[in-house]
Amino acid sequence: MKSLKQVGTVLHLSKSSGNLILKVEGDVKIGDNILNARGKKIGTVFDLFGPILGPFISVKPRIEAPERLRGEALFLGKKKR
């Protein structure tokens, strides 16, 4: 399998939206697919926020029990068209 580009590590699950919050370690855009280390789609980038030099992203999860991903590295998938 082709190597995946790491996006960041899950910090927590937002109580208000239910989205996963990650500190960004690469270049991502709203609508990008986010995968786990096995290549399974976890969700899509919903929002980018915070300081320009150290932004965060909000990922709308598409899986059950996303809170289990806390501390897990997530990766960039193919862009949604």
Buried (B, 14 or more C-beta within 10 A) or exposed (E): EEEBEEBBBBEEBEEEEEBBBBBBEEEBEEEBBBBBEEEEBBBBBBEBEEEEEEBBBBBBBEEEEBEEBEEEBBBBBEEEE
